């Protein structure tokens, strides 16, 4: 679906490259995450992939075409939701979506259907100026889905959302994956990346430092231990055991038999901890 080969880009008037030597592939139906601190090059890569920046070095092929040669038909096939939504604030939600819908030549989704899916139907006739950030983020996703895109670009898709609406957005992203759509997520939220992404790319200083699946990364950085928490005289106590030969560990078996167990967890490193280990940088 997407093939990026040895891509670099330098902004006009700048000496240093914003990105260089970027290589990756994304399969159809895959959720791919770009992770990195501010200024790492994530936005530049995203702008190239959505067709805004054309004067890049190397090759970028999306949906079988080189992007520097792609015309307006490309925008009929992709959906984009930036972190900071930009709408006509004096228009209602429905008026905004109807306007954007009119710009497409391909088949589109009925705006009220999308508003209902994002729990915004009751606000269809409210002006966007009255919307909270979370409501604007959900309306932004509605706009990105209008043209039933084959590739969906989402920048911090759960920013400003409460837990209920975060789950709603995650469910929609997974629905698109199940439909065979390709989703690219740019985020600082490691929990979202770990939950949703099939592959993640660690980006620092304009380069991709690592590409792998979150599960493989966390398993490879596993301390090979489990931690048991149990109650003893109202006090919560932790005890660690090696995973090797755990079934024959007499202390572990006795603990399970004798104590009031609260939790048992394997000790995988978090995605953020792995990012810091691999890149030497924090996401902030």
N, C-alpha and C positions, 0 to 999 in steps of 0.2 A: 504493500500500500504506500509506504514512504521509504525512500532510500536517499540518504545523505552521505556524500562522499567528499572528504577533504575540503570541507567548506570553511571559508574565512570571510570576514567582513570588516571594513574600516569605514567609520563615519566620515563624511566630508569635513575637511579641516582638521582632522585628527591624525596623529602619527601612529599611535598604538592601535593595534587591531582589537576590535571588540570581541571577536571570536576567531579562532584559527585551528585548523586540523580537526574539524568536527566530523565524526563518522558514526552513523547508526542506521539501523533498519527497524521499521515498525510494521508488523503484520496486520492484515485486515482483521477486525474484531478484537484488537488488543487495546488495553488501557495502558498508556505509557506516561510516566511521570518525569518531569524535569525538576530536580531539586538543587538548590544552591543559594548562597547568600545574595543580598542585593548587590547589583553591579557585576555579577558573575558572567553574564551573557545570556541568561535565559530569555529575556525579552527580545534580544536581537535574533536569536534562533526562532522564536515564535513569529516575529514580524516577517522573517524570510519565508517561513512555512505558510503563512497566510497570504503571501503575495504582495506585502507592502514594500519590502526591500528587494530590489531586483538585481542590483549591481554587486552580487556576491561572487566570490571565487569558488571553484569546484562545481559540484553537481548536486541539485536537489530535485528529485523526481517524486511527485505526488499524483496518485491516480493515473500513472502511466505517462505523465508529461513533465518536461523540464519547466520549472516555475518561471524562469526568466522569459520564457516564450509563451507563457499561459496568458490567455485573454480573459475577458469578463465572464466567460462561461465557467471559469474555475470557481468563481464566487457563488455560483448556483449550487455547487457541490459541497461547500464547507459551511460550518456554523461557528461563530466566534462570540465568546462572552468574556470581555475584559473585567479586571477586578473592580474598576471604577466605572459603573454604568453611566451612559450618557443618553438621556432621553429628552424629549420636548416637554419641559416641566409643566407647561400650561395645558398640554393635552392630557386626556385621560389615558389609563393603561390600554384600553381597547382601541382608542384612536391612534396611539403610538404603534401598536402591533399591526393595525390595519394599514397604516402608512408604510411600514417596513415590508409588509406582505405584498403591497402593490409594486414594489421594486423588483420582485422576482418574476421570471418568465416560466419557471418550472412549477410543478404542483406544490401547493403549500398546505399547511394544517390550519384549520379554522381557529382563529385566535381565542375564542371562548373555550375551546377544548383544551388549549394549552394553559389558559388561566385557571381552569378547573383542576387540571393535573398538578399545578403548583400552588393550589389552595389560595388563589387570588381572584376567583370568580366574583366574590362578593364586593371586590374593589374594582371591578371592571370599569365602572363609570366615575371613579375617583381620579382627580388630577394627580399626576406623578409627583408634583411638588409636595403633596401630602404624605408621600410614602416614606417609610423608614428605610434605612440602608438595607436591612434584610429583605424587605419587600422589593426594593429595586434590584437586588441580586437575583431574586426569583423571577422577576419580570425580564431581567437580562437573559436568563436561561430560556425563557419563553421565546424571546426574539431569536436566540441562536438555533432554536429547534423549528422555527417557522417553515424553513425550506426542506425539511427532512434530510439533513446533510449526511453524506457518507463519512465525512471526517469532522469531528467536533473538537474545537480548541477552547479549553476552559482555563482561565487565569484565576487562581484562588477561589474555586467555585463555592466554598462554604464560608467565606469571609462574612462576618456580621450576622450569621444565622444562629438561631437557638438550636438546641439538640433535636427537637422535633423536625424542624425544617432542614437541618443538616442530614438527618436520616432520609427525608423525602428526596433531597437532591442526590444523595448517594444511590438510592434505589433507582432513580431515573437514569443515572450514569450506567448502572449495571444492566438496566433494561436495554439501553442502546448497544451495549456490548453483546447482549444476548441476540439482538437483531442483526449482528454482524457489522455494526458500525465501529469505526476506529475513533478512540478518544485520547486526546493529549491534554494532560493536566500540568500546569505550572503551579507549584505550591511551596509554602514553608511548613505546612502542616504535615508532619511525619506520620501521624496517625491515619490521616486520610490516604496518604501514599501507600502505607503498609496494608490498609484494608482493601483498597481498590485496584492498585496497579499490578499488571502482569510483569512489567519491567520498569525500572527506574534508572535515570542517568544522573550521576553526581557531576555537577558543573561548577568549576572554580576557575577564576582568572581566564575565562574565555575558552576553556578546554573541558572535554569530557574526561573525568578521572576514572570513572567506572560505570559499567552498565550491567545490571543483573536483576533477578527477581527479588522482591523483598523477603520472601520466604527463604530462598537460598542464602541470602546475606545474613539473615538472623540465625539460621542454623549453623552457618560456617563460623559465626562469632559466638556460638553457644559455649558457655563455660562447662558444659557437660555435668551440670549439677541440678538437683531440684531443691527447692526450699519448702519446708513444712512449717506452718504456723499452727500452734495448738494452745489451748487454755490450760493453765495450772494455777489454781487459787486466784482466779479472776485476772491473772496476768497473761498477756499474749506473748508467747515465746517463739522464736525462730530457730530452726535447726536445718543445716544443709547436709545433703547426702550426694555422693557421686552416683551418676547414672549407671556406670558399669557394675554389673552383677547386683543390681538393686534388689532383685527378687530373692537373693540369698543373703542380703544384709540383715543380720539379726536385730540390730539396733533399730533399723527402720521398721521392720515388721512388728517389733514390740511396741514401738511408738504408736503405730496404727491401732494396735490392739488395746493399749492402755490409756491413751489420751483422747481428749475432745478435740478433734482436728477441725481447724477453721478453713485453711486453704493449703493447696499443694500446687506449686508452679515450677516449671522449668525456667532456667535462668538465661534466656536469650538476651543478647544486647538489643537495645532499641535501635530503630533505624537512625535516629539522631546521633546516638553514641557511635554507631558504625560510620556515619558520615564524618564525624570529627576524627575518628581513627584513621580513615582512609585519606582525608583531605587536609587534616590539620587545621581546619577552619570551622567556625560555628556558623549557623544559618542566619543569625541576626545581622 
